[in-house]
């Protein structure tokens, strides 16, 4: 069974970088696409971006200048880095597999941006 | 960006009753390959979103047949028949035809 698990700090200071890891078991990240999605307080959901089976990436233009999605195939993990965070980046961050839809999701990690 | 307008925002239902949620997109969701990438999710409190319906009308593995999706082009509907307590939560539509992927604003299904 495909399982995903996010990890990373729950609190980040404004202007710093947010770094999250998604660890995948039961399926290789060298197949399909692997994405990051966030849900804001108030329930709005936003697609952040994804990394493909080949390592190519696609980002939401609203975040493109600040984000980077990378991977380590030896550990079957992929990563999100979001730079220059503000309080508006406070959200629950999810990683998910994309296979014509986001079909398997991690449990999510709540990240608060605050000084 | 494709704007996904989801209605209603709140939907009170009785157990055993029927619910219907609408999702309209600001442009056609028909991909150049002929597929329509419109999906439905349920998020229960404290859980991550779970896929219910993919590509308009296909139930994901393990999803009861009480859930059905329909629609085409820019107008889509999720129907839930014989609502059960485990169906309560927040429902979202998602389009993945166009970049960036975009979600509807959500519908809270709650008891009347």
Interface residues (C-beta under 8 A of the other chain):
Chain A: X43 X44 X45 X46 X47 X58 X60 X61 X62 X94 X98 X100 X101 X102 X103 X105 X106 X107 X108
Chain B: X35 X37 X39 X41 X47 X48 X49 X50 X51 X54 X55 X60 X90 X92 X94 X96 X99 X100 X101 X102 X103 X105 X106
